[in-house]
């Protein structure tokens, strides 16, 4: 069995308040870059699949050299190999082009039985790339996966987390699954794995390696464009402390306030 | 010259930072307020190998270098001073003494459990009448009786004594006195006669328990002598040299955390019609804080580098501890000043950091002892 985890490097969300819309639009956030938090669950599940059903787990990402840091985090957690896909023509690719690049990367690496992605990225928030990969490869997609029940006889059985409850479904391999945070608790890398990961070479596959023409990707092929970005105004809250000698008096004042001033009751 | 962390160190720092953000810092206030021992974090650190970080791999450790140790304690210190101090006393004092001076048999016997965090360790030096002046002050004695050492006396401020399985004690074995009259002993804490008092009531670091210990005819086998008989003082000073890099890093972590809290507060709080950060008086404070933090980190990293290169580092470790711990006091004070009245309130973390930082220029060699160590090296080198 072979599992490929597709992951993205994103800005650390704790630094998002500092980032301006102009920086975000230019793709130059100037923030600390980390492994997309949703993808940590995907990496963990890719490793658990290997531990449960045997085989190899490969981390895959599209992006410039800085993305190696995210791939090394995945290696440190326990992925066996990492591959980065990059070519100057890949810059400014939209979800669809990114999915094409990742799909070609998976094919070039010899395919996969189970492709694991996170639910979405914390910067783009589109939750579209997993769909694109499945389309490009022509294989089933299972989203919202909260538990892998079993992998056997060329099929995968999973529980999907839906608004109404949990749904158990089965699909033939190969398959793309996108996982939610309920699926596992990502592990911390041990120092020994960190040391190994920091010394593991990460091969890079270019547009030529993937047989991708410049007009298929990047700005030229983008179907989605971010024309403008607006930062929501921080919410301003008014705090009123209700004074009173007894809890009963405070409760009475609160009730009066809710009925007479806020008129919510 | 290279000022960037290697890929290995960067990945390690990011990992520890993530661990601290999730497992250590959220508990810091609770630990401070209740004085609970940080078992959760300590157990998890054991599983990750952090409690044996620089113990050689042959004995179950991670075999990491001193720079990694410095990185670990800066991050832990930034999250929770108590948790950091527990780990520091375990790894850099008790365990380090066995790594440095243990026989092959002692290393094989004690280190695997200590490196994995199954057992904790501590180092007992201070006594009711002995702190900085160990040579003249130590009154705890060990005398031979057949196949055993019989230890009598008392220790103070023994961090981890109540939770450790083993402590290394500095005891007098030579009645003639002088610097060659002390020895280090490995003492299991369940030995009859080893009595641990309740955790001391302290200004800060409430979750890092420090105890008074009385030793009443505590018998350990002769083989529990650590290193060479009557060379315990020299051995202890060498252990403390390494520990100083870690305690300096811990203090640096507290300082960094207080600085970051102050910067964030100064961005959010408005006075006289503009955010605090736009006032020059506040910017000057932030500039001093950030500059001293940067200086302390460079000194710590250099001392760690010297140690890893096998070069003399006693003076540099003392300088790093001196600067980092005084920086921690300065920065936590200024952080409270920037917070104003709120900074004095327990609602804000800087109040805890100020109290935690205060120990750093006392424990494991006071600021004054650091200056003696530095001064002695300056005039004799």
Boltz contact constraints between the chains, C-beta under 6 A:
constraints:
  - contact:
      token1: [A, 72]
      token2: [B, 11]
      max_distance: 6.0
  - contact:
      token1: [A, 76]
      token2: [B, 11]
      max_distance: 6.0
  - contact:
      token1: [A, 188]
      token2: [B, 19]
      max_distance: 6.0
  - contact:
      token1: [A, 188]
      token2: [B, 48]
      max_distance: 6.0
  - contact:
      token1: [A, 189]
      token2: [B, 15]
      max_distance: 6.0
  - contact:
      token1: [A, 190]
      token2: [B, 48]
      max_distance: 6.0
  - contact:
      token1: [A, 190]
      token2: [B, 49]
      max_distance: 6.0
  - contact:
      token1: [A, 191]
      token2: [B, 49]
      max_distance: 6.0
  - contact:
      token1: [A, 191]
      token2: [B, 62]
      max_distance: 6.0
  - contact:
      token1: [A, 191]
      token2: [B, 64]
      max_distance: 6.0
  - contact:
      token1: [A, 194]
      token2: [B, 11]
      max_distance: 6.0
  - contact:
      token1: [A, 194]
      token2: [B, 12]
      max_distance: 6.0
  - contact:
      token1: [A, 195]
      token2: [B, 8]
      max_distance: 6.0
  - contact:
      token1: [A, 198]
      token2: [B, 7]
      max_distance: 6.0
  - contact:
      token1: [A, 198]
      token2: [B, 8]
      max_distance: 6.0
  - contact:
      token1: [A, 198]
      token2: [B, 11]
      max_distance: 6.0
